[in-house]
Amino acid sequence: QVHVVESGGGSVKTGGSLRLTCAVSGRTFSAYIMGWFRQAPGKEREFVAAISWSANHVKYLDSVKGRFTISRDNDKNTAYLQMNSLKPEDTAAYFCAVRERVITPAHIVGSMGLEREYDYWGQGTQVTVSS
């Protein structure tokens, strides 16, 4: 059984920073893609960022480019989302998603933003940004 656990959420003021952590435990496997999604109250869940196994492929939501940075440590089965210059519109529950299914390199970037391409999900961590 695979467990995905997010941590690092909290409440900050506009312009503040947070670092989210996604820890994967349980059965050993290669997480081909690790991604972050978010869901604000009353809105659908949206893609935020994702990174491939080798970190050769990285993708971001346009509105977070230049402010958020995704990274991963494969030895620790962990992914991170460094969030700087936070804005009130970043307020949401943030979810980590992991893909175990094999994927060809040509399809990685196109798959990163799609929820159906991920196999395991965490329960989420809340990020609240106040003005």
C-alpha positions as CSV (number, residue, x, y, z in Angstrom):
1,Q,0.0,0.0,0.0
2,V,1.2,3.5,-0.9
3,H,0.8,6.5,1.4
4,V,1.1,10.1,0.2
5,V,1.3,12.7,2.9
6,E,1.6,16.4,2.5
7,S,2.9,18.8,5.1
8,G,4.0,22.4,5.4
9,G,0.8,24.3,4.9
10,G,-0.2,27.2,7.1
11,S,-1.3,30.8,7.2
12,V,0.9,33.6,5.9
13,K,0.5,37.3,4.8
14,T,0.7,38.4,1.2
15,G,4.3,38.2,0.0
16,G,5.2,35.4,2.5
17,S,6.6,32.0,1.7
18,L,5.8,28.4,2.5
19,R,7.5,25.1,1.6
20,L,5.2,22.1,1.1
21,T,6.5,18.6,1.4
22,C,5.1,15.5,-0.1
23,A,6.3,12.2,1.4
24,V,5.6,8.9,-0.2
25,S,5.9,5.7,1.8
26,G,4.9,2.1,1.6
27,R,5.6,-0.1,-1.3
28,T,8.8,0.8,-3.1
29,F,8.4,2.0,-6.7
30,S,9.6,4.7,-9.0
31,A,7.4,7.7,-9.0
32,Y,7.6,8.8,-12.6
33,I,5.9,12.0,-12.0
34,M,5.2,13.9,-8.8
35,G,2.8,16.8,-8.9
36,W,0.9,19.4,-6.9
37,F,-2.7,20.4,-7.4
38,R,-4.8,22.8,-5.5
39,Q,-8.5,23.4,-4.8
40,A,-9.9,26.7,-3.5
41,P,-13.4,26.8,-1.9
42,G,-16.1,26.6,-4.5
43,K,-13.7,25.9,-7.3
44,E,-12.4,22.8,-9.2
45,R,-9.1,21.4,-8.4
46,E,-6.3,22.7,-10.7
47,F,-2.8,21.8,-11.6
48,V,0.0,23.7,-10.0
49,A,3.3,22.1,-10.7
50,A,4.9,18.7,-11.6
51,I,8.3,17.2,-11.9
52,S,9.5,14.0,-13.6
53,W,11.7,11.3,-12.1
54,S,15.0,12.8,-13.4
55,A,13.8,16.4,-13.0
56,N,14.4,16.8,-16.7
57,H,10.8,17.8,-17.2
58,V,9.1,20.4,-15.0
59,K,5.8,22.1,-15.6
60,Y,4.0,25.0,-13.9
61,L,0.7,26.7,-13.9
62,D,1.2,30.1,-15.6
63,S,0.1,32.1,-12.6
64,V,2.8,30.5,-10.3
65,K,5.7,30.7,-12.7
66,G,8.6,32.6,-11.2
67,R,7.1,32.3,-7.7
68,F,6.8,28.5,-7.1
69,T,9.6,26.0,-7.5
70,I,9.1,22.2,-7.5
71,S,11.9,19.8,-6.6
72,R,12.3,16.2,-5.5
73,D,14.6,13.9,-3.6
74,N,14.3,10.4,-5.0
75,D,16.4,8.9,-2.2
76,K,13.8,10.1,0.3
77,N,10.7,9.6,-2.0
78,T,9.9,13.2,-1.3
79,A,8.8,16.2,-3.4
80,Y,8.8,19.8,-2.4
81,L,6.9,22.9,-3.5
82,Q,8.7,26.1,-2.5
83,M,6.1,28.9,-2.7
84,N,7.3,32.5,-2.6
85,S,5.6,35.9,-3.0
86,L,2.3,34.3,-2.0
87,K,-0.9,36.0,-3.0
88,P,-4.4,35.7,-1.5
89,E,-5.5,33.9,-4.7
90,D,-3.0,31.1,-3.8
91,T,-5.3,30.2,-0.9
92,A,-6.4,26.6,-1.3
93,A,-5.9,23.1,-0.2
94,Y,-2.8,21.7,-1.9
95,F,-2.7,18.1,-2.9
96,C,0.3,15.9,-3.9
97,A,-0.1,13.4,-6.6
98,V,2.1,10.6,-7.7
99,R,2.3,8.6,-10.9
100,E,3.6,5.0,-10.7
101,R,2.5,3.8,-14.2
102,V,5.3,3.7,-16.7
103,I,5.2,6.6,-19.2
104,T,7.3,7.3,-22.3
105,P,9.4,10.5,-22.2
106,A,7.4,11.9,-25.1
107,H,4.2,11.9,-23.1
108,I,5.5,13.2,-19.8
109,V,4.9,16.9,-20.2
110,G,1.5,16.4,-21.8
111,S,0.4,14.2,-18.9
112,M,1.6,16.3,-16.0
113,G,-1.4,18.6,-15.8
114,L,-4.1,15.9,-15.9
115,E,-5.5,14.4,-12.8
116,R,-6.3,11.1,-14.5
117,E,-2.6,10.5,-15.1
118,Y,-1.8,10.1,-11.4
119,D,-2.2,7.0,-9.4
120,Y,-2.0,8.1,-5.8
121,W,-3.1,11.2,-3.9
122,G,-2.6,12.7,-0.5
123,Q,-5.2,14.2,1.7
124,G,-4.1,17.8,1.2
125,T,-2.6,20.6,3.3
126,Q,-4.2,24.0,3.6
127,V,-2.5,27.2,2.5
128,T,-4.1,30.5,3.5
129,V,-2.7,33.8,2.4
130,S,-4.2,36.9,3.9
131,S,-3.8,40.5,2.7
